[in-house]
Amino acid sequence: MERLLFSESLKELYERDFYLWVYENLRLLKEGNCSLVDWQNLLEEIENMAKS
């Protein structure tokens, strides 16, 4: 699986492949690369999960 390096790519990925987007953000968090995480969409997803 190709690794994404830039948050802009992750934002684009969010629209195209949700599963891969989740996987890549999880990988970045586990590696401690928090500055590359797509925080805007990740926080929105967490907020939506909390509402449901």
Number of C-alpha atoms within 10 A of each C-alpha: 5 6 10 16 13 12 16 13 13 24 17 12 18 17 9 11 11 12 10 17 23 16 12 22 21 15 15 19 14 10 9 11 13 14 11 18 23 23 15 10 14 16 11 11 12 10 11 10 9 8 7 5
